[in-house]
C-alpha cells in the first residue's frame, strides 16, 4: 500500500526534473510531491524488511539508494555546514518581502515595524529582496530601519514593485532586465559586486508566479470541482512552461559571466523541478547542501515544507552555512547563506 505508490511517485518525480514541461506539462506537479513519494517508498521498504519479505524489499531499496541525491535536495541532514571563517566570509540573504505588507495581508504597520527591526539586525552583506515596492526605502525608514548605520546602498527595480538589492559592498555595475515576452513574466536584477572573495556577479530573480486568486487558493484548500481542478492544473502547467524557458535563459546568462556567480531569489518552483535543475548546473550548487536539519520550507501556506526560494552559489566559492529563518513577516520565509573563497588568507 505504500511501496508501490511511493515508487510510482518517485519515478514520475525523477522524470519531472529531466523532461521539459513544454513537452510533458502533466509531469511538473510530481516534482512538487517528490519528498512525499520518497518517504512513502522508504516506509514501505522498512515494513517489508521487518516483515521478513526481504526479496520484495530488494528492488525498492535499490531505487531508494539511486534516488538518495534527489531526496537530499528536499531534505537536509544538516551535515554539510562548516564553521564560518573570520577572514573573507560574507553573507547573502534572499527574501520575498511581499510588498512590505502594503495591503495589510498580515498586520500592516506592526508587520513593517517587525520587518524593519529584523532586517536592521542582519549581518549579511548582500540582500536579494523580491516584491520590494517602489517606495520601500521610505516605508522601511519610517518603520525604524536605518540605511546609514552601517551604510547600505539600495539597487531598485524601476517604477514599480520588483527585485531589489541592498548591499554594504562596493557596486561596480548593475542592471535590471525582464525575460522575453514568450517566456512569461519574470524579473532579474543583476549586479557585479566587489566582495571579500573578489568580484562576484549576483542575480536576484523572481520567476514566473502561478497568479492564483484568493478564490483559487480557497478551491485548492476545500477541494476543487472537476472543472476548477482542470483550470488550476492548466495554470500550473503554463507557469511551469514559462519558468522552464526562463531557466534556460538564466543558465546562459550565468555561463557568460566573467565572475563567479550567485543566484538568489523566489524561484516559484521546488528543487525537484525541471527549471531549478536547469539552474543548478555545473557552475553552481544549492546552498541547501550546508543547511540545517529538515525540509527548509520557505513558502508559508497550507502545504508545509515547500521550498521555492533559494540561493545557488558558484562552485569556485565555499558555502559554509545556510539557514531558513522561521519568521512570519511575509508569505515567504527568508533564506541566508554564508560563503567565502575557501582560500586561507593567512
TORSEBA-352067 format. One record per residue: residue in three letters; z, y, x of N, C-alpha, C in turn. Coordinates in steps of 0.02 Angstrom, whole numbers. Example, Ala and Ser with C-alpha at 12.3 -4.5 7.8 and 13.67 -1.06 7.14 Angstrom:
2
 rodren   n.pz   n.py   n.px  ca.pz  ca.py  ca.px   c.pz   c.py   c.px
    Ala    390   -284    660    390   -225    615    390   -165    660
    Ser    354   -112    642    357    -53    684    394      2    645
This chain:
346
 rodren   n.pz   n.py   n.px  ca.pz  ca.py  ca.px   c.pz   c.py   c.px
    Unk      0    -61     41      0      0      0      0     63     43
    Unk     19     57    106     20    115    150    -31    111    206
    Unk    -36     52    237    -79     45    296   -152     58    279
    Unk   -178     27    227   -249     35    211   -267    106    190
    Unk   -231    137    141   -247    207    125   -238    253    185
    Unk   -185    241    225   -174    282    284   -232    276    333
    Unk   -258    216    344   -313    207    390   -376    243    364
    Unk   -387    239    300   -446    273    271   -440    349    283
    Unk   -380    377    271   -371    449    281   -379    469    354
    Unk   -354    426    399   -360    441    471   -433    440    492
    Unk   -470    389    471   -540    384    489   -580    443    462
    Unk   -568    461    399   -603    518    370   -583    583    405
    Unk   -519    589    425   -498    648    462   -531    653    530
    Unk   -538    596    564   -572    596    629   -645    615    622
    Unk   -676    594    567   -745    614    554   -750    689    538
    Unk   -699    714    502   -700    785    481   -701    833    540
    Unk   -669    814    595   -668    860    653   -731    854    696
    Unk   -770    802    684   -829    790    725   -895    805    691
    Unk   -896    805    624   -957    816    587   -953    884    552
    Unk  -1003    924    562  -1003    993    535  -1000    992    459
    Unk   -959   1036    431   -957   1042    357  -1024   1067    329
    Unk  -1067   1092    371  -1134   1110    347  -1173   1048    329
    Unk  -1156    992    360  -1190    928    346  -1151    887    294
    Unk  -1085    883    304  -1043    843    260   -985    885    234
    Unk   -997    931    188   -944    977    166   -885    942    133
    Unk   -896    884    104   -842    849     69   -790    820    117
    Unk   -807    817    182   -760    788    231   -704    836    251
    Unk   -717    902    249   -671    951    278   -599    946    251
    Unk   -587    933    186   -518    930    163   -477    874    195
    Unk   -510    823    222   -472    767    251   -439    787    317
    Unk   -466    837    351   -431    862    410   -365    895    393
    Unk   -362    923    333   -301    957    310   -243    909    302
    Unk   -258    847    281   -205    798    267   -203    743    320
    Unk   -231    757    379   -234    706    431   -165    679    449
    Unk   -117    725    458    -50    703    477    -18    657    426
    Unk    -31    670    362     -3    628    309    -32    557    315
    Unk    -98    553    325   -130    488    332   -105    450    392
    Unk    -96    485    449    -72    452    510     -2    424    501
    Unk     41    462    469    110    439    457    111    381    408
    Unk     68    383    357     63    326    311     43    263    348
    Unk     -6    269    392    -28    212    431     28    187    477
    Unk     64    233    509    119    214    554    174    176    516
    Unk    192    202    458    244    168    418    219     99    397
    Unk    156     94    378    128     30    358    129    -21    415
    Unk    114      3    476    116    -42    535    187    -65    548
    Unk    235    -19    545    305    -38    556    327    -90    505
    Unk    307    -80    443    327   -127    391    297   -196    403
    Unk    235   -199    426    205   -263    441    239   -297    500
    Unk    259   -257    550    292   -286    608    360   -315    589
    Unk    400   -277    552    466   -302    533    462   -358    482
    Unk    404   -365    449    393   -420    402    361   -479    437
    Unk    356   -476    504    329   -530    545    255   -545    530
    Unk    219   -494    506    147   -502    496    111   -468    554
    Unk    123   -497    612    100   -465    674     24   -463    680
    Unk    -10   -514    658    -82   -515    665   -113   -459    622
    Unk    -86   -450    562   -111   -398    518    -94   -328    544
    Unk    -44   -325    589    -24   -260    617    -64   -242    679
    Unk   -102   -290    707   -135   -279    771   -189   -224    768
    Unk   -236   -230    722   -290   -180    719   -265   -111    700
    Unk   -222   -104    648   -195    -37    633   -157     -7    692
    Unk   -125    -50    733    -90    -23    791   -140      6    842
    Unk   -196    -28    850   -248     -2    895   -274     65    870
    Unk   -281     72    804   -304    135    775   -253    190    790
    Unk   -189    174    783   -137    224    798   -139    246    871
    Unk   -147    198    916   -150    214    987   -211    258   1002
    Unk   -268    239    973   -330    276    987   -327    348    960
    Unk   -291    358    905   -289    424    873   -225    463    890
    Unk   -185    437    936   -124    472    956   -137    544    981
    Unk   -189    556   1023   -202    625   1044   -216    672    985
    Unk   -248    647    933   -261    689    874   -196    705    838
    Unk   -153    656    832    -89    668    798    -47    718    836
    Unk    -53    720    903    -15    767    943    -39    839    932
    Unk    -98    848    901   -119    915    882    -85    938    818
    Unk    -57    891    782    -25    905    718     51    906    725
    Unk     77    864    769    150    857    777    167    858    851
    Unk    212    903    871    232    909    940    297    871    952
    Unk    300    834   1007    361    801   1027    408    847   1067
    Unk    383    906   1083    425    954   1119    435    937   1192
    Unk    389    898   1221    398    876   1290    355    915   1340
    Unk    311    960   1315    264    994   1360    287   1061   1385
    Unk    346   1084   1363    370   1150   1384    398   1148   1455
    Unk    396   1205   1488    424   1211   1556    459   1278   1562
    Unk    497   1286   1614    534   1349   1624    485   1406   1637
    Unk    499   1464   1608    456   1522   1617    472   1554   1684
    Unk    422   1560   1728    435   1590   1794    448   1665   1789
    Unk    482   1692   1839    501   1763   1838    446   1808   1864
    Unk    397   1780   1902    351   1824   1938    293   1849   1895
    Unk    247   1806   1872    188   1831   1838    180   1806   1767
    Unk    233   1785   1735    229   1761   1666    223   1820   1617
    Unk    186   1810   1565    178   1860   1513    167   1825   1447
    Unk    186   1859   1393    186   1827   1328    131   1853   1282
    Unk    109   1809   1237     60   1827   1185     91   1810   1117
    Unk     86   1856   1071    110   1846   1003     51   1852    955
    Unk     46   1805    908     -5   1809    856     30   1808    788
    Unk     12   1857    745     48   1864    682      3   1896    630
    Unk     -9   1862    575    -42   1892    517     12   1928    477
    Unk     11   1994    480     65   2034    451     54   2051    377
    Unk     -1   2026    349    -16   2033    277     -9   2106    254
    Unk    -43   2150    290    -46   2222    274     24   2254    270
    Unk     71   2226    310    139   2254    312    170   2257    242
    Unk    156   2207    202    183   2202    134    168   2265     94
    Unk    108   2290    103     86   2352     71     92   2351     -5
    Unk     80   2293    -34     80   2287   -107    143   2253   -132
    Unk    196   2252    -90    262   2227   -110    260   2155   -134
    Unk    223   2113    -98    223   2042   -114    292   2012   -102
    Unk    327   2038    -51    394   2012    -35    447   2062    -59
    Unk    471   2106    -13    525   2153    -31    507   2225    -14
    Unk    443   2238     -2    421   2306      9    453   2340     69
    Unk    489   2395     57    520   2434    111    568   2392    152
    Unk    606   2348    119    653   2305    156    616   2259    203
    Unk    560   2231    181    519   2189    225    493   2228    285
    Unk    469   2289    272    443   2329    327    497   2347    377
    Unk    557   2362    354    612   2376    400    629   2315    442
    Unk    633   2258    409    648   2196    446    593   2179    495
    Unk    531   2191    475    475   2178    520    476   2225    580
    Unk    491   2289    569    495   2337    624    551   2318    672
    Unk    608   2297    646    664   2276    688    646   2214    728
    Unk    612   2166    695    594   2103    730    544   2117    785
    Unk    494   2158    771    444   2174    822    473   2213    880
    Unk    519   2259    864    549   2301    916    586   2259    968
    Unk    609   2200    949    646   2158    995    602   2109   1034
    Unk    536   2109   1019    491   2061   1052    479   2081   1124
    Unk    472   2030   1167    460   2041   1238    389   2025   1259
    Unk    348   1997   1214    280   1980   1232    240   2043   1249
    Unk    196   2038   1299    158   2096   1321     96   2108   1279
    Unk     74   2057   1240     13   2063   1200     28   2038   1130
    Unk     15   2080   1080     24   2059   1010    -44   2060    977
    Unk    -64   2004    950   -125   1999    911   -105   1997    837
    Unk   -117   2053    803    -96   2060    733   -158   2057    689
    Unk   -154   2018    636   -208   2015    587   -186   2047    521
    Unk   -235   2071    484   -222   2107    421   -175   2166    432
    Unk   -187   2202    487   -148   2261    504   -181   2321    471
    Unk   -147   2358    428   -180   2412    390   -196   2472    434
    Unk   -242   2513    409   -264   2572    447   -206   2618    462
    Unk   -159   2627    416   -102   2671    426    -41   2633    453
    Unk    -53   2575    482      1   2532    504     46   2563    557
    Unk     17   2604    601     57   2634    654    112   2679    625
    Unk     94   2722    579    143   2766    549    191   2728    503
    Unk    165   2677    469    208   2637    424    264   2604    464
    Unk    246   2574    521    297   2542    562    345   2593    592
    Unk    318   2650    613    361   2702    642    411   2728    590
    Unk    388   2738    529    433   2761    476    485   2708    458
    Unk    469   2644    473    517   2590    460    566   2580    517
    Unk    559   2620    571    606   2617    626    579   2588    690
    Unk    513   2573    693    485   2543    753    469   2597    804
    Unk    482   2583    868    468   2631    922    405   2612    959
    Unk    358   2660    965    297   2649   1002    302   2673   1075
    Unk    358   2702   1092    363   2733   1158    414   2701   1205
    Unk    455   2657   1180    508   2628   1223    514   2552   1211
    Unk    476   2511   1249    428   2530   1301    364   2556   1269
    Unk    323   2590   1309    261   2619   1283    213   2563   1264
    Unk    191   2565   1202    144   2515   1178     81   2549   1152
    Unk     24   2523   1172    -40   2551   1150    -68   2508   1093
    Unk    -94   2541   1042   -123   2508    984   -199   2512    986
    Unk   -231   2454    985   -304   2449    977   -316   2424    906
    Unk   -354   2462    868   -354   2450    796   -423   2441    768
    Unk   -428   2398    717   -490   2390    679   -507   2457    644
    Unk   -569   2480    648   -585   2546    620   -587   2546    544
    Unk   -562   2599    516   -572   2618    445   -532   2578    394
    Unk   -512   2517    408   -479   2477    357   -435   2424    390
    Unk   -406   2381    348   -364   2328    373   -405   2278    413
    Unk   -376   2253    468   -411   2204    509   -370   2184    569
    Unk   -398   2147    615   -362   2127    676   -349   2187    721
    Unk   -288   2193    745   -269   2246    791   -231   2215    849
    Unk   -228   2251    905   -194   2225    964   -146   2278    990
    Unk    -85   2257   1003    -34   2301   1031    -16   2274   1099
    Unk    -16   2317   1150     -1   2292   1217     32   2346   1259
    Unk     72   2323   1306    101   2366   1357     63   2360   1423
    Unk     10   2319   1424    -29   2308   1485    -87   2357   1488
    Unk   -114   2369   1548   -172   2413   1555   -233   2383   1519
    Unk   -268   2424   1480   -327   2403   1444   -388   2428   1482
    Unk   -430   2383   1505   -490   2401   1543   -548   2416   1497
    Unk   -556   2375   1445   -611   2384   1398   -593   2347   1334
    Unk   -622   2370   1277   -610   2334   1215   -663   2353   1164
    Unk   -672   2309   1114   -720   2321   1061   -701   2279   1000
    Unk   -729   2298    943   -721   2258    883   -790   2238    858
    Unk   -794   2179    828   -858   2156    802   -848   2106    745
    Unk   -899   2102    704   -899   2055    648   -952   2002    660
    Unk   -943   1946    626   -993   1893    631  -1055   1912    590
    Unk  -1112   1882    605  -1172   1896    565  -1160   1880    492
    Unk  -1198   1912    450  -1188   1906    377  -1192   1834    353
    Unk  -1236   1794    384  -1244   1725    362  -1187   1680    385
    Unk  -1140   1708    426  -1083   1669    450  -1019   1686    411
    Unk  -1025   1722    357   -966   1736    316   -927   1796    341
    Unk   -869   1805    311   -827   1862    326   -774   1844    378
    Unk   -780   1873    435   -732   1861    489   -734   1918    538
    Unk   -678   1933    571   -674   1992    614   -641   1974    680
    Unk   -663   2009    732   -639   1996    800   -625   2062    836
    Unk   -568   2066    868   -553   2120    915   -549   2088    984
    Unk   -590   2113   1029   -596   2085   1097   -573   2137   1148
    Unk   -529   2116   1194   -502   2164   1242   -496   2132   1311
    Unk   -515   2170   1363   -504   2149   1432   -440   2184   1457
    Unk   -391   2143   1475   -325   2169   1495   -309   2150   1566
    Unk   -275   2195   1601   -252   2180   1668   -180   2152   1663
    Unk   -175   2087   1668   -111   2052   1658    -80   2035   1726
    Unk    -17   2013   1727     12   1991   1790    -26   1932   1821
    Unk    -67   1897   1781   -107   1841   1806   -177   1862   1826
    Unk   -191   1928   1823   -258   1953   1836   -293   1973   1772
    Unk   -357   1986   1776   -396   2007   1717   -401   1948   1668
    Unk   -390   1963   1604   -395   1913   1551   -431   1945   1492
    Unk   -476   1909   1462   -510   1933   1400   -475   1900   1340
    Unk   -449   1941   1296   -412   1918   1237   -456   1927   1176
    Unk   -462   1874   1137   -497   1876   1073   -445   1870   1017
    Unk   -439   1921    977   -395   1919    918   -439   1910    857
    Unk   -432   1853    823   -481   1835    771   -447   1824    704
    Unk   -484   1838    652   -465   1820    584   -527   1789    552
    Unk   -527   1722    548   -585   1686    524   -586   1685    448
    Unk   -641   1660    422   -655   1660    350   -596   1633    309
    Unk   -575   1671    260   -521   1650    215   -550   1614    154
    Unk   -505   1582    117   -526   1549     55   -541   1599      0
    Unk   -505   1655      2   -510   1705    -51   -494   1676   -120
    Unk   -441   1634   -120   -415   1610   -184   -379   1668   -220
    Unk   -386   1671   -285   -348   1719   -325   -280   1689   -341
    Unk   -235   1730   -369   -169   1704   -390   -178   1648   -441
    Unk   -227   1654   -484   -240   1602   -534   -263   1537   -501
    Unk   -301   1544   -446   -324   1484   -410   -265   1447   -379
    Unk   -221   1485   -346   -162   1453   -316   -118   1422   -370
    Unk   -111   1455   -426    -72   1427   -481   -103   1363   -506
    Unk   -170   1360   -509   -204   1299   -531   -192   1242   -483
    Unk   -191   1257   -417   -178   1205   -367   -108   1177   -376
    Unk    -59   1222   -388     10   1200   -395     21   1160   -459
    Unk    -11   1182   -513      0   1149   -578    -44   1088   -589
    Unk    -95   1082   -547   -143   1028   -558   -203   1053   -596
    Unk   -259   1066   -561   -317   1096   -594   -352   1046   -640
    Unk   -388   1073   -689   -431   1032   -730   -490   1008   -687
    Unk   -529    963   -714   -586    937   -676   -634    994   -657
    Unk   -647   1038   -704   -693   1093   -692   -664   1141   -639
    Unk   -598   1157   -646   -566   1201   -597   -565   1168   -528
    Unk   -551   1103   -527   -548   1067   -464   -614   1069   -427
    Unk   -669   1060   -463   -734   1062   -432   -750   1132   -405
    Unk   -730   1183   -442   -742   1251   -420   -701   1267   -357
    Unk   -637   1247   -356   -595   1260   -298   -620   1221   -238
    Unk   -642   1159   -249   -670   1120   -194   -732   1153   -165
    Unk   -772   1183   -209   -832   1219   -186   -813   1279   -143
    Unk   -761   1317   -163   -738   1373   -123   -714   1350    -55
    Unk   -677   1295    -54   -651   1268     10   -707   1248     56
    Unk   -757   1213     30   -811   1190     73   -854   1248     97
    Unk   -864   1299     54   -903   1357     75   -867   1393    132
    Unk   -801   1400    127   -762   1432    180   -765   1392    244
    Unk   -761   1325    238   -765   1281    297   -832   1289    332
    Unk   -886   1293    294   -952   1302    323   -956   1368    360
    Unk   -929   1421    331   -930   1487    363   -890   1485    428
    Unk   -831   1455    427   -790   1452    487   -824   1410    542
    Unk   -860   1358    522   -896   1319    572   -947   1361    609
    Unk   -983   1403    573  -1031   1449    605   -995   1498    650
    Unk   -939   1524    627   -900   1572    666   -873   1540    730
    Unk   -853   1476    724   -828   1440    782   -880   1433    836
    Unk   -942   1418    817   -996   1412    866  -1008   1478    901
    Unk  -1006   1533    863  -1018   1599    893   -961   1616    941
    Unk   -900   1605    921   -843   1620    965   -845   1578   1028
    Unk   -864   1516   1021   -867   1472   1080   -916   1500   1132
    Unk   -974   1524   1109  -1022   1553   1154   -995   1617   1186
    Unk   -960   1658   1146   -931   1720   1172   -879   1705   1227
    Unk   -839   1654   1216   -789   1636   1266   -823   1610   1329
    Unk   -876   1571   1322   -911   1544   1380   -942   1599   1422
    Unk   -960   1655   1391   -992   1711   1426   -942   1757   1461
    Unk   -877   1747   1449   -827   1792   1478   -822   1783   1553
    Unk   -823   1838   1592   -814   1832   1664   -741   1823   1684
    Unk   -696   1829   1636   -624   1822   1649   -596   1762   1611
    Unk   -538   1738   1631   -503   1688   1590   -492   1716   1520
    Unk   -491   1672   1470   -489   1695   1401   -426   1669   1366
    Unk   -403   1709   1318   -351   1689   1271   -377   1704   1202
    Unk   -377   1654   1159   -400   1661   1091   -340   1652   1044
    Unk   -324   1703   1005   -266   1700    961   -285   1727    893
    Unk   -251   1702    842   -264   1730    776   -252   1684    719
    Unk   -276   1706    661   -272   1668    599   -339   1632    591
    Unk   -338   1566    604   -399   1526    602   -416   1504    531
    Unk   -368   1507    486   -378   1483    418   -402   1410    416
    Unk   -388   1374    468   -406   1304    474   -353   1269    516
    Unk   -346   1204    506   -295   1166    542   -323   1141    609
    Unk   -280   1117    654   -304   1090    718   -352   1032    709
    Unk   -344    994    655   -391    939    641   -445    963    594
    Unk   -484   1011    618   -541   1037    581   -599   1044    630
    Unk   -659   1043    603   -719   1049    645   -718   1116    682
    Unk   -698   1169    648   -700   1236    679   -653   1241    738
    Unk   -590   1222    729   -541   1228    783   -559   1182    841
    Unk   -588   1124    825   -611   1080    879   -666   1113    920
    Unk   -709   1151    887   -761   1188    924   -730   1240    970
    Unk   -678   1273    945   -645   1324    986   -605   1293   1043
    Unk   -576   1235   1029   -534   1201   1078   -579   1158   1122
    Unk   -620   1192   1163   -668   1156   1205   -643   1153   1276
    Unk   -688   1138   1323   -667   1126   1392   -631   1186   1422
    Unk   -647   1247   1400   -620   1306   1434   -549   1322   1413
    Unk   -529   1306   1352   -462   1324   1328   -427   1263   1300
    Unk   -361   1267   1297   -321   1215   1265   -271   1247   1219
    Unk   -246   1208   1172   -199   1233   1122   -131   1241   1154
    Unk   -102   1301   1148    -35   1313   1174     17   1270   1140
    Unk      0   1240   1083     44   1196   1047     67   1137   1090
    Unk     29   1121   1142     49   1068   1189    118   1082   1219
    Unk    135   1146   1225    200   1166   1253    248   1188   1198
    Unk    236   1165   1137    277   1186   1081    342   1147   1075
    Unk    383   1169   1029    446   1135   1016    435   1078    967
    Unk    485   1035    959    479    976    917    463    995    845
    Unk    412    964    816    397    974    746    324    990    732
    Unk    311   1008    669    243   1022    647    219   1091    668
    Unk    266   1138    675    247   1206    694    206   1240    640
    Unk    220   1225    577    181   1254    522    186   1330    521
    Unk    130   1362    507    128   1435    506    115   1465    437
    Unk     86   1427    392     71   1455    326    130   1443    280
    Unk    153   1497    248    210   1492    202    182   1483    132
    Unk    187   1423    107    161   1407     41    192   1345     13
    Unk    163   1319    -40    191   1260    -74    183   1197    -32
    Unk    133   1195     12    123   1137     56    151   1154    124
    Unk    207   1124    144    240   1142    207    204   1112    268
    Unk    215   1143    325    192   1115    388    119   1126    405
    Unk     83   1168    368     12   1180    382      6   1233    437
    Unk    -25   1214    492    -31   1260    550   -103   1287    551
    Unk   -111   1349    528   -177   1380    526   -181   1441    573
    Unk   -127   1456    608   -126   1510    658   -114   1478    726
    Unk   -141   1506    778   -130   1476    843   -150   1520    901
    Unk   -136   1493    961   -154   1527   1024   -186   1475   1069
    Unk   -247   1488   1090   -284   1444   1136   -289   1480   1203
    Unk   -272   1445   1257   -265   1477   1322   -312   1445   1373
    Unk   -342   1486   1414   -388   1463   1466   -355   1409   1509
    Unk   -394   1359   1528   -367   1303   1568   -348   1325   1639
    Unk   -371   1384   1660   -352   1409   1726   -282   1440   1725
    Unk   -253   1450   1665   -186   1476   1658   -138   1420   1638
    Unk    -75   1430   1650    -24   1381   1633     15   1405   1572
    Unk     21   1362   1523     61   1378   1464    130   1347   1474
    Unk    181   1389   1473    249   1365   1486    286   1348   1421
    Unk    279   1390   1372    314   1379   1308    274   1408   1251
    Unk    281   1375   1193    251   1401   1131    303   1394   1076
    Unk    308   1445   1034    357   1444    980    325   1467    915
    Unk    344   1434    861    329   1458    794    393   1488    767
    Unk    392   1552    750    453   1588    731    462   1583    655
    Unk    516   1552    634    528   1540    563    562   1602    533
    Unk    522   1654    524    545   1715    491    498   1727    432
    Unk    525   1753    377    485   1765    317    474   1840    311
    Unk    422   1865    345    404   1935    345    332   1944    321
    Unk    300   1889    303    231   1889    281    221   1821    247
    Unk    158   1804    233    145   1736    208    125   1690    266
    Unk    135   1715    328    124   1675    389    185   1681    433
    Unk    199   1628    471    249   1631    524    214   1654    589
    Unk    246   1696    629    216   1716    693    218   1658    743
    Unk    173   1661    791    170   1612    846    168   1650    912
    Unk    205   1626    961    204   1658   1027    197   1605   1081
    Unk    169   1625   1138    162   1581   1196    173   1621   1259
    Unk    202   1588   1309    212   1619   1375    169   1584   1426
    Unk    130   1623   1462     82   1595   1510     89   1629   1578
    Unk     61   1597   1628     59   1626   1696     -1   1597   1732
    Unk    -12   1621   1793    -68   1596   1833    -52   1527   1861
    Unk     12   1510   1863     32   1446   1892     33   1447   1968
    Unk     22   1505   1998     22   1512   2071     89   1538   2094
    Unk    118   1507   2143    182   1530   2170    170   1592   2212
    Unk    194   1649   2186    182   1712   2221    228   1723   2280
    Unk    278   1679   2289    322   1685   2347    288   1659   2410
